[in-house]
Amino acid sequence: MVKQLDKKIKRGHYFIGVLILSSVFIALTLFYFISPGELSATLLFFGTIIIVFLLALLLILMGITSILKTLQDNH
């Protein structure tokens, strides 16, 4: 399992996910600047919260895989 996750990280699947999340954030920000209002502000706020949560989850997953790989290499 650790080797599969490590291969996915090396192939760049997670970085593509980060790129997609960043582009969604940029799109929401541009939408807010084009038409400021309650709807766009709410979308930007909740979109930012979701993106930050997903990025934190991604960092935790990458940290766990590196820790598990280190433990597996030591044994």
HTML snippet that shows the backbone in 3Dmol.js (N, CA, C, O; Angstrom):
<script src="https://3Dmol.org/build/3Dmol-min.js"></script>
<div id="view" style="width:600px;height:400px;position:relative"></div>
<script>
const pdb = `
ATOM      1  N   MET A   1       0.832  -1.197   0.000  1.00  0.00           N
ATOM      2  CA  MET A   1       0.000   0.000   0.000  1.00  0.00           C
ATOM      3  C   MET A   1       0.874   1.258   0.000  1.00  0.00           C
ATOM      4  O   MET A   1       0.602   2.216  -0.724  1.00  0.00           O
ATOM      5  N   VAL A   2       1.919   1.240   0.817  1.00  0.00           N
ATOM      6  CA  VAL A   2       2.795   2.407   0.898  1.00  0.00           C
ATOM      7  C   VAL A   2       3.496   2.626  -0.437  1.00  0.00           C
ATOM      8  O   VAL A   2       3.647   3.760  -0.891  1.00  0.00           O
ATOM      9  N   LYS A   3       3.921   1.531  -1.060  1.00  0.00           N
ATOM     10  CA  LYS A   3       4.610   1.661  -2.345  1.00  0.00           C
ATOM     11  C   LYS A   3       3.678   2.221  -3.413  1.00  0.00           C
ATOM     12  O   LYS A   3       4.102   3.013  -4.254  1.00  0.00           O
ATOM     13  N   GLN A   4       2.400   1.812  -3.382  1.00  0.00           N
ATOM     14  CA  GLN A   4       1.435   2.332  -4.361  1.00  0.00           C
ATOM     15  C   GLN A   4       1.222   3.826  -4.169  1.00  0.00           C
ATOM     16  O   GLN A   4       1.199   4.581  -5.141  1.00  0.00           O
ATOM     17  N   LEU A   5       1.066   4.258  -2.916  1.00  0.00           N
ATOM     18  CA  LEU A   5       0.881   5.686  -2.652  1.00  0.00           C
ATOM     19  C   LEU A   5       2.126   6.471  -3.030  1.00  0.00           C
ATOM     20  O   LEU A   5       2.032   7.579  -3.560  1.00  0.00           O
ATOM     21  N   ASP A   6       3.301   5.894  -2.757  1.00  0.00           N
ATOM     22  CA  ASP A   6       4.546   6.569  -3.105  1.00  0.00           C
ATOM     23  C   ASP A   6       4.680   6.706  -4.620  1.00  0.00           C
ATOM     24  O   ASP A   6       5.155   7.728  -5.116  1.00  0.00           O
ATOM     25  N   LYS A   7       4.264   5.682  -5.348  1.00  0.00           N
ATOM     26  CA  LYS A   7       4.311   5.754  -6.814  1.00  0.00           C
ATOM     27  C   LYS A   7       3.359   6.824  -7.334  1.00  0.00           C
ATOM     28  O   LYS A   7       3.682   7.546  -8.277  1.00  0.00           O
ATOM     29  N   LYS A   8       2.191   6.921  -6.718  1.00  0.00           N
ATOM     30  CA  LYS A   8       1.232   7.939  -7.155  1.00  0.00           C
ATOM     31  C   LYS A   8       1.770   9.343  -6.904  1.00  0.00           C
ATOM     32  O   LYS A   8       1.579  10.245  -7.719  1.00  0.00           O
ATOM     33  N   ILE A   9       2.443   9.520  -5.770  1.00  0.00           N
ATOM     34  CA  ILE A   9       3.024  10.829  -5.482  1.00  0.00           C
ATOM     35  C   ILE A   9       4.109  11.145  -6.498  1.00  0.00           C
ATOM     36  O   ILE A   9       4.199  12.268  -6.995  1.00  0.00           O
ATOM     37  N   LYS A  10       4.932  10.151  -6.803  1.00  0.00           N
ATOM     38  CA  LYS A  10       6.008  10.383  -7.765  1.00  0.00           C
ATOM     39  C   LYS A  10       5.465  10.654  -9.161  1.00  0.00           C
ATOM     40  O   LYS A  10       6.058  11.427  -9.913  1.00  0.00           O
ATOM     41  N   ARG A  11       4.359  10.036  -9.515  1.00  0.00           N
ATOM     42  CA  ARG A  11       3.771  10.274 -10.832  1.00  0.00           C
ATOM     43  C   ARG A  11       3.108  11.636 -10.920  1.00  0.00           C
ATOM     44  O   ARG A  11       2.846  12.122 -12.020  1.00  0.00           O
ATOM     45  N   GLY A  12       2.838  12.247  -9.807  1.00  0.00           N
ATOM     46  CA  GLY A  12       2.300  13.597  -9.822  1.00  0.00           C
ATOM     47  C   GLY A  12       0.797  13.689  -9.701  1.00  0.00           C
ATOM     48  O   GLY A  12       0.226  14.749  -9.957  1.00  0.00           O
ATOM     49  N   HIS A  13       0.134  12.601  -9.314  1.00  0.00           N
ATOM     50  CA  HIS A  13      -1.319  12.661  -9.183  1.00  0.00           C
ATOM     51  C   HIS A  13      -1.741  13.685  -8.138  1.00  0.00           C
ATOM     52  O   HIS A  13      -2.703  14.424  -8.346  1.00  0.00           O
ATOM     53  N   TYR A  14      -1.037  13.732  -7.032  1.00  0.00           N
ATOM     54  CA  TYR A  14      -1.420  14.660  -5.975  1.00  0.00           C
ATOM     55  C   TYR A  14      -1.130  16.106  -6.370  1.00  0.00           C
ATOM     56  O   TYR A  14      -1.863  17.020  -5.993  1.00  0.00           O
ATOM     57  N   PHE A  15      -0.062  16.301  -7.127  1.00  0.00           N
ATOM     58  CA  PHE A  15       0.260  17.656  -7.548  1.00  0.00           C
ATOM     59  C   PHE A  15      -0.731  18.158  -8.590  1.00  0.00           C
ATOM     60  O   PHE A  15      -1.001  19.357  -8.667  1.00  0.00           O
ATOM     61  N   ILE A  16      -1.269  17.253  -9.385  1.00  0.00           N
ATOM     62  CA  ILE A  16      -2.338  17.635 -10.310  1.00  0.00           C
ATOM     63  C   ILE A  16      -3.570  18.048  -9.509  1.00  0.00           C
ATOM     64  O   ILE A  16      -4.263  18.996  -9.879  1.00  0.00           O
ATOM     65  N   GLY A  17      -3.843  17.341  -8.416  1.00  0.00           N
ATOM     66  CA  GLY A  17      -4.950  17.711  -7.540  1.00  0.00           C
ATOM     67  C   GLY A  17      -4.766  19.085  -6.930  1.00  0.00           C
ATOM     68  O   GLY A  17      -5.715  19.864  -6.845  1.00  0.00           O
ATOM     69  N   VAL A  18      -3.544  19.386  -6.506  1.00  0.00           N
ATOM     70  CA  VAL A  18      -3.245  20.715  -5.958  1.00  0.00           C
ATOM     71  C   VAL A  18      -3.437  21.780  -7.031  1.00  0.00           C
ATOM     72  O   VAL A  18      -3.959  22.861  -6.760  1.00  0.00           O
ATOM     73  N   LEU A  19      -3.012  21.465  -8.249  1.00  0.00           N
ATOM     74  CA  LEU A  19      -3.184  22.403  -9.357  1.00  0.00           C
ATOM     75  C   LEU A  19      -4.665  22.664  -9.631  1.00  0.00           C
ATOM     76  O   LEU A  19      -5.057  23.805  -9.878  1.00  0.00           O
ATOM     77  N   ILE A  20      -5.482  21.626  -9.589  1.00  0.00           N
ATOM     78  CA  ILE A  20      -6.921  21.784  -9.812  1.00  0.00           C
ATOM     79  C   ILE A  20      -7.541  22.629  -8.701  1.00  0.00           C
ATOM     80  O   ILE A  20      -8.341  23.524  -8.973  1.00  0.00           O
ATOM     81  N   LEU A  21      -7.171  22.345  -7.439  1.00  0.00           N
ATOM     82  CA  LEU A  21      -7.708  23.130  -6.325  1.00  0.00           C
ATOM     83  C   LEU A  21      -7.296  24.595  -6.423  1.00  0.00           C
ATOM     84  O   LEU A  21      -8.088  25.489  -6.127  1.00  0.00           O
ATOM     85  N   SER A  22      -6.068  24.836  -6.835  1.00  0.00           N
ATOM     86  CA  SER A  22      -5.606  26.215  -6.990  1.00  0.00           C
ATOM     87  C   SER A  22      -6.357  26.930  -8.100  1.00  0.00           C
ATOM     88  O   SER A  22      -6.701  28.105  -7.968  1.00  0.00           O
ATOM     89  N   SER A  23      -6.611  26.224  -9.192  1.00  0.00           N
ATOM     90  CA  SER A  23      -7.346  26.857 -10.291  1.00  0.00           C
ATOM     91  C   SER A  23      -8.790  27.146  -9.898  1.00  0.00           C
ATOM     92  O   SER A  23      -9.355  28.150 -10.331  1.00  0.00           O
ATOM     93  N   VAL A  24      -9.396  26.280  -9.084  1.00  0.00           N
ATOM     94  CA  VAL A  24     -10.754  26.551  -8.593  1.00  0.00           C
ATOM     95  C   VAL A  24     -10.750  27.798  -7.714  1.00  0.00           C
ATOM     96  O   VAL A  24     -11.652  28.630  -7.812  1.00  0.00           O
ATOM     97  N   PHE A  25      -9.739  27.932  -6.856  1.00  0.00           N
ATOM     98  CA  PHE A  25      -9.636  29.113  -6.000  1.00  0.00           C
ATOM     99  C   PHE A  25      -9.462  30.378  -6.829  1.00  0.00           C
ATOM    100  O   PHE A  25     -10.086  31.399  -6.543  1.00  0.00           O
ATOM    101  N   ILE A  26      -8.619  30.318  -7.852  1.00  0.00           N
ATOM    102  CA  ILE A  26      -8.412  31.478  -8.722  1.00  0.00           C
ATOM    103  C   ILE A  26      -9.699  31.830  -9.458  1.00  0.00           C
ATOM    104  O   ILE A  26     -10.034  33.006  -9.602  1.00  0.00           O
ATOM    105  N   ALA A  27     -10.423  30.811  -9.926  1.00  0.00           N
ATOM    106  CA  ALA A  27     -11.683  31.062 -10.631  1.00  0.00           C
ATOM    107  C   ALA A  27     -12.707  31.710  -9.702  1.00  0.00           C
ATOM    108  O   ALA A  27     -13.402  32.643 -10.105  1.00  0.00           O
ATOM    109  N   LEU A  28     -12.805  31.222  -8.459  1.00  0.00           N
ATOM    110  CA  LEU A  28     -13.738  31.827  -7.504  1.00  0.00           C
ATOM    111  C   LEU A  28     -13.349  33.267  -7.181  1.00  0.00           C
ATOM    112  O   LEU A  28     -14.215  34.131  -7.040  1.00  0.00           O
ATOM    113  N   THR A  29     -12.055  33.523  -7.064  1.00  0.00           N
ATOM    114  CA  THR A  29     -11.593  34.884  -6.787  1.00  0.00           C
ATOM    115  C   THR A  29     -11.918  35.816  -7.948  1.00  0.00           C
ATOM    116  O   THR A  29     -12.388  36.935  -7.739  1.00  0.00           O
ATOM    117  N   LEU A  30     -11.666  35.355  -9.171  1.00  0.00           N
ATOM    118  CA  LEU A  30     -12.000  36.176 -10.339  1.00  0.00           C
ATOM    119  C   LEU A  30     -13.498  36.426 -10.431  1.00  0.00           C
ATOM    120  O   LEU A  30     -13.925  37.529 -10.774  1.00  0.00           O
ATOM    121  N   PHE A  31     -14.303  35.402 -10.124  1.00  0.00           N
ATOM    122  CA  PHE A  31     -15.754  35.570 -10.131  1.00  0.00           C
ATOM    123  C   PHE A  31     -16.177  36.618  -9.109  1.00  0.00           C
ATOM    124  O   PHE A  31     -17.095  37.400  -9.358  1.00  0.00           O
ATOM    125  N   TYR A  32     -15.501  36.634  -7.946  1.00  0.00           N
ATOM    126  CA  TYR A  32     -15.824  37.621  -6.922  1.00  0.00           C
ATOM    127  C   TYR A  32     -15.456  39.031  -7.377  1.00  0.00           C
ATOM    128  O   TYR A  32     -16.196  39.980  -7.121  1.00  0.00           O
ATOM    129  N   PHE A  33     -14.310  39.170  -8.051  1.00  0.00           N
ATOM    130  CA  PHE A  33     -13.900  40.499  -8.513  1.00  0.00           C
ATOM    131  C   PHE A  33     -14.759  40.986  -9.677  1.00  0.00           C
ATOM    132  O   PHE A  33     -14.994  42.187  -9.811  1.00  0.00           O
ATOM    133  N   ILE A  34     -15.231  40.063 -10.520  1.00  0.00           N
ATOM    134  CA  ILE A  34     -16.058  40.457 -11.663  1.00  0.00           C
ATOM    135  C   ILE A  34     -17.441  40.894 -11.198  1.00  0.00           C
ATOM    136  O   ILE A  34     -17.948  41.935 -11.616  1.00  0.00           O
ATOM    137  N   SER A  35     -18.050  40.084 -10.324  1.00  0.00           N
ATOM    138  CA  SER A  35     -19.391  40.445  -9.849  1.00  0.00           C
ATOM    139  C   SER A  35     -19.441  40.313  -8.329  1.00  0.00           C
ATOM    140  O   SER A  35     -19.874  39.286  -7.807  1.00  0.00           O
ATOM    141  N   PRO A  36     -18.997  41.355  -7.618  1.00  0.00           N
ATOM    142  CA  PRO A  36     -19.036  41.275  -6.156  1.00  0.00           C
ATOM    143  C   PRO A  36     -20.471  41.266  -5.649  1.00  0.00           C
ATOM    144  O   PRO A  36     -21.332  41.985  -6.157  1.00  0.00           O
ATOM    145  N   GLY A  37     -20.704  40.460  -4.665  1.00  0.00           N
ATOM    146  CA  GLY A  37     -22.030  40.354  -4.080  1.00  0.00           C
ATOM    147  C   GLY A  37     -22.026  39.274  -3.020  1.00  0.00           C
ATOM    148  O   GLY A  37     -20.993  38.675  -2.720  1.00  0.00           O
ATOM    149  N   GLU A  38     -23.207  39.035  -2.454  1.00  0.00           N
ATOM    150  CA  GLU A  38     -23.292  38.046  -1.385  1.00  0.00           C
ATOM    151  C   GLU A  38     -23.026  36.635  -1.889  1.00  0.00           C
ATOM    152  O   GLU A  38     -22.339  35.860  -1.224  1.00  0.00           O
ATOM    153  N   LEU A  39     -23.559  36.295  -3.051  1.00  0.00           N
ATOM    154  CA  LEU A  39     -23.399  34.938  -3.571  1.00  0.00           C
ATOM    155  C   LEU A  39     -21.940  34.632  -3.876  1.00  0.00           C
ATOM    156  O   LEU A  39     -21.430  33.580  -3.487  1.00  0.00           O
ATOM    157  N   SER A  40     -21.273  35.535  -4.561  1.00  0.00           N
ATOM    158  CA  SER A  40     -19.877  35.278  -4.916  1.00  0.00           C
ATOM    159  C   SER A  40     -18.982  35.293  -3.678  1.00  0.00           C
ATOM    160  O   SER A  40     -18.011  34.540  -3.609  1.00  0.00           O
ATOM    161  N   ALA A  41     -19.298  36.142  -2.700  1.00  0.00           N
ATOM    162  CA  ALA A  41     -18.512  36.164  -1.464  1.00  0.00           C
ATOM    163  C   ALA A  41     -18.704  34.866  -0.682  1.00  0.00           C
ATOM    164  O   ALA A  41     -17.752  34.327  -0.117  1.00  0.00           O
ATOM    165  N   THR A  42     -19.938  34.372  -0.653  1.00  0.00           N
ATOM    166  CA  THR A  42     -20.210  33.113   0.040  1.00  0.00           C
ATOM    167  C   THR A  42     -19.519  31.953  -0.655  1.00  0.00           C
ATOM    168  O   THR A  42     -18.937  31.092   0.004  1.00  0.00           O
ATOM    169  N   LEU A  43     -19.578  31.924  -1.988  1.00  0.00           N
ATOM    170  CA  LEU A  43     -18.893  30.869  -2.731  1.00  0.00           C
ATOM    171  C   LEU A  43     -17.391  30.918  -2.495  1.00  0.00           C
ATOM    172  O   LEU A  43     -16.753  29.880  -2.318  1.00  0.00           O
ATOM    173  N   LEU A  44     -16.826  32.117  -2.492  1.00  0.00           N
ATOM    174  CA  LEU A  44     -15.391  32.262  -2.264  1.00  0.00           C
ATOM    175  C   LEU A  44     -15.020  31.815  -0.855  1.00  0.00           C
ATOM    176  O   LEU A  44     -14.003  31.147  -0.667  1.00  0.00           O
ATOM    177  N   PHE A  45     -15.830  32.173   0.131  1.00  0.00           N
ATOM    178  CA  PHE A  45     -15.545  31.809   1.518  1.00  0.00           C
ATOM    179  C   PHE A  45     -15.576  30.298   1.713  1.00  0.00           C
ATOM    180  O   PHE A  45     -14.616  29.711   2.212  1.00  0.00           O
ATOM    181  N   PHE A  46     -16.688  29.667   1.315  1.00  0.00           N
ATOM    182  CA  PHE A  46     -16.804  28.229   1.521  1.00  0.00           C
ATOM    183  C   PHE A  46     -15.874  27.448   0.597  1.00  0.00           C
ATOM    184  O   PHE A  46     -15.368  26.391   0.975  1.00  0.00           O
ATOM    185  N   GLY A  47     -15.648  27.957  -0.599  1.00  0.00           N
ATOM    186  CA  GLY A  47     -14.689  27.317  -1.497  1.00  0.00           C
ATOM    187  C   GLY A  47     -13.295  27.337  -0.911  1.00  0.00           C
ATOM    188  O   GLY A  47     -12.563  26.353  -1.007  1.00  0.00           O
ATOM    189  N   THR A  48     -12.921  28.458  -0.301  1.00  0.00           N
ATOM    190  CA  THR A  48     -11.605  28.564   0.328  1.00  0.00           C
ATOM    191  C   THR A  48     -11.485  27.606   1.506  1.00  0.00           C
ATOM    192  O   THR A  48     -10.448  26.967   1.682  1.00  0.00           O
ATOM    193  N   ILE A  49     -12.529  27.502   2.308  1.00  0.00           N
ATOM    194  CA  ILE A  49     -12.500  26.579   3.446  1.00  0.00           C
ATOM    195  C   ILE A  49     -12.335  25.141   2.960  1.00  0.00           C
ATOM    196  O   ILE A  49     -11.535  24.388   3.515  1.00  0.00           O
ATOM    197  N   ILE A  50     -13.079  24.757   1.934  1.00  0.00           N
ATOM    198  CA  ILE A  50     -12.986  23.395   1.406  1.00  0.00           C
ATOM    199  C   ILE A  50     -11.608  23.138   0.806  1.00  0.00           C
ATOM    200  O   ILE A  50     -11.032  22.070   1.013  1.00  0.00           O
ATOM    201  N   ILE A  51     -11.079  24.105   0.069  1.00  0.00           N
ATOM    202  CA  ILE A  51      -9.763  23.938  -0.551  1.00  0.00           C
ATOM    203  C   ILE A  51      -8.676  23.807   0.514  1.00  0.00           C
ATOM    204  O   ILE A  51      -7.792  22.960   0.389  1.00  0.00           O
ATOM    205  N   VAL A  52      -8.728  24.627   1.554  1.00  0.00           N
ATOM    206  CA  VAL A  52      -7.734  24.537   2.626  1.00  0.00           C
ATOM    207  C   VAL A  52      -7.841  23.190   3.336  1.00  0.00           C
ATOM    208  O   VAL A  52      -6.820  22.591   3.674  1.00  0.00           O
ATOM    209  N   PHE A  53      -9.059  22.708   3.566  1.00  0.00           N
ATOM    210  CA  PHE A  53      -9.251  21.401   4.191  1.00  0.00           C
ATOM    211  C   PHE A  53      -8.666  20.291   3.326  1.00  0.00           C
ATOM    212  O   PHE A  53      -7.983  19.405   3.839  1.00  0.00           O
ATOM    213  N   LEU A  54      -8.924  20.329   2.023  1.00  0.00           N
ATOM    214  CA  LEU A  54      -8.407  19.295   1.132  1.00  0.00           C
ATOM    215  C   LEU A  54      -6.885  19.355   1.019  1.00  0.00           C
ATOM    216  O   LEU A  54      -6.231  18.314   0.953  1.00  0.00           O
ATOM    217  N   LEU A  55      -6.317  20.555   0.996  1.00  0.00           N
ATOM    218  CA  LEU A  55      -4.861  20.671   0.954  1.00  0.00           C
ATOM    219  C   LEU A  55      -4.229  20.153   2.245  1.00  0.00           C
ATOM    220  O   LEU A  55      -3.181  19.508   2.202  1.00  0.00           O
ATOM    221  N   ALA A  56      -4.852  20.426   3.387  1.00  0.00           N
ATOM    222  CA  ALA A  56      -4.336  19.904   4.651  1.00  0.00           C
ATOM    223  C   ALA A  56      -4.420  18.382   4.673  1.00  0.00           C
ATOM    224  O   ALA A  56      -3.500  17.713   5.143  1.00  0.00           O
ATOM    225  N   LEU A  57      -5.516  17.838   4.167  1.00  0.00           N
ATOM    226  CA  LEU A  57      -5.667  16.386   4.077  1.00  0.00           C
ATOM    227  C   LEU A  57      -4.600  15.785   3.173  1.00  0.00           C
ATOM    228  O   LEU A  57      -4.053  14.723   3.470  1.00  0.00           O
ATOM    229  N   LEU A  58      -4.309  16.458   2.083  1.00  0.00           N
ATOM    230  CA  LEU A  58      -3.276  15.995   1.161  1.00  0.00           C
ATOM    231  C   LEU A  58      -1.900  16.005   1.822  1.00  0.00           C
ATOM    232  O   LEU A  58      -1.127  15.059   1.665  1.00  0.00           O
ATOM    233  N   LEU A  59      -1.595  17.062   2.556  1.00  0.00           N
ATOM    234  CA  LEU A  59      -0.307  17.124   3.255  1.00  0.00           C
ATOM    235  C   LEU A  59      -0.193  16.043   4.325  1.00  0.00           C
ATOM    236  O   LEU A  59       0.869  15.443   4.493  1.00  0.00           O
ATOM    237  N   ILE A  60      -1.280  15.793   5.045  1.00  0.00           N
ATOM    238  CA  ILE A  60      -1.275  14.733   6.053  1.00  0.00           C
ATOM    239  C   ILE A  60      -1.051  13.381   5.391  1.00  0.00           C
ATOM    240  O   ILE A  60      -0.279  12.565   5.895  1.00  0.00           O
ATOM    241  N   LEU A  61      -1.714  13.136   4.274  1.00  0.00           N
ATOM    242  CA  LEU A  61      -1.554  11.872   3.557  1.00  0.00           C
ATOM    243  C   LEU A  61      -0.126  11.696   3.060  1.00  0.00           C
ATOM    244  O   LEU A  61       0.440  10.608   3.164  1.00  0.00           O
ATOM    245  N   MET A  62       0.457  12.760   2.522  1.00  0.00           N
ATOM    246  CA  MET A  62       1.842  12.677   2.056  1.00  0.00           C
ATOM    247  C   MET A  62       2.795  12.451   3.228  1.00  0.00           C
ATOM    248  O   MET A  62       3.768  11.710   3.088  1.00  0.00           O
ATOM    249  N   GLY A  63       2.540  13.066   4.369  1.00  0.00           N
ATOM    250  CA  GLY A  63       3.370  12.851   5.551  1.00  0.00           C
ATOM    251  C   GLY A  63       3.274  11.435   6.073  1.00  0.00           C
ATOM    252  O   GLY A  63       4.282  10.833   6.442  1.00  0.00           O
ATOM    253  N   ILE A  64       2.054  10.895   6.106  1.00  0.00           N
ATOM    254  CA  ILE A  64       1.867   9.522   6.572  1.00  0.00           C
ATOM    255  C   ILE A  64       2.584   8.541   5.658  1.00  0.00           C
ATOM    256  O   ILE A  64       3.221   7.600   6.133  1.00  0.00           O
ATOM    257  N   THR A  65       2.485   8.754   4.344  1.00  0.00           N
ATOM    258  CA  THR A  65       3.161   7.835   3.426  1.00  0.00           C
ATOM    259  C   THR A  65       4.673   7.907   3.583  1.00  0.00           C
ATOM    260  O   THR A  65       5.350   6.883   3.495  1.00  0.00           O
ATOM    261  N   SER A  66       5.212   9.095   3.813  1.00  0.00           N
ATOM    262  CA  SER A  66       6.670   9.186   3.989  1.00  0.00           C
ATOM    263  C   SER A  66       7.103   8.549   5.303  1.00  0.00           C
ATOM    264  O   SER A  66       8.159   7.919   5.363  1.00  0.00           O
ATOM    265  N   ILE A  67       6.299   8.702   6.362  1.00  0.00           N
ATOM    266  CA  ILE A  67       6.624   8.062   7.640  1.00  0.00           C
ATOM    267  C   ILE A  67       6.553   6.549   7.506  1.00  0.00           C
ATOM    268  O   ILE A  67       7.444   5.842   7.976  1.00  0.00           O
ATOM    269  N   LEU A  68       5.498   6.047   6.864  1.00  0.00           N
ATOM    270  CA  LEU A  68       5.369   4.604   6.683  1.00  0.00           C
ATOM    271  C   LEU A  68       6.482   4.049   5.807  1.00  0.00           C
ATOM    272  O   LEU A  68       6.974   2.947   6.049  1.00  0.00           O
ATOM    273  N   LYS A  69       6.875   4.798   4.804  1.00  0.00           N
ATOM    274  CA  LYS A  69       7.974   4.343   3.945  1.00  0.00           C
ATOM    275  C   LYS A  69       9.278   4.299   4.726  1.00  0.00           C
ATOM    276  O   LYS A  69      10.066   3.367   4.560  1.00  0.00           O
ATOM    277  N   THR A  70       9.516   5.294   5.574  1.00  0.00           N
ATOM    278  CA  THR A  70      10.726   5.306   6.394  1.00  0.00           C
ATOM    279  C   THR A  70      10.734   4.129   7.359  1.00  0.00           C
ATOM    280  O   THR A  70      11.763   3.478   7.537  1.00  0.00           O
ATOM    281  N   LEU A  71       9.591   3.852   7.984  1.00  0.00           N
ATOM    282  CA  LEU A  71       9.507   2.714   8.896  1.00  0.00           C
ATOM    283  C   LEU A  71       9.701   1.401   8.157  1.00  0.00           C
ATOM    284  O   LEU A  71      10.332   0.479   8.673  1.00  0.00           O
ATOM    285  N   GLN A  72       9.162   1.316   6.955  1.00  0.00           N
ATOM    286  CA  GLN A  72       9.282   0.093   6.174  1.00  0.00           C
ATOM    287  C   GLN A  72      10.724  -0.117   5.711  1.00  0.00           C
ATOM    288  O   GLN A  72      11.188  -1.255   5.645  1.00  0.00           O
ATOM    289  N   ASP A  73      11.432   0.953   5.393  1.00  0.00           N
ATOM    290  CA  ASP A  73      12.827   0.837   4.964  1.00  0.00           C
ATOM    291  C   ASP A  73      13.744   0.442   6.117  1.00  0.00           C
ATOM    292  O   ASP A  73      14.761  -0.217   5.903  1.00  0.00           O
ATOM    293  N   ASN A  74      13.391   0.842   7.338  1.00  0.00           N
ATOM    294  CA  ASN A  74      14.230   0.525   8.495  1.00  0.00           C
ATOM    295  C   ASN A  74      14.095  -0.923   8.936  1.00  0.00           C
ATOM    296  O   ASN A  74      14.992  -1.449   9.595  1.00  0.00           O
ATOM    297  N   HIS A  75      13.001  -1.576   8.591  1.00  0.00           N
ATOM    298  CA  HIS A  75      12.803  -2.968   9.020  1.00  0.00           C
ATOM    299  C   HIS A  75      13.104  -3.922   7.946  1.00  0.00           C
ATOM    300  O   HIS A  75      12.988  -5.131   8.143  1.00  0.00           O
TER     301      HIS A  75
END
`;
const viewer = $3Dmol.createViewer("view");
viewer.addModel(pdb, "pdb");
viewer.setStyle({}, {cartoon: {color: "spectrum"}});
viewer.zoomTo();
viewer.render();
</script>
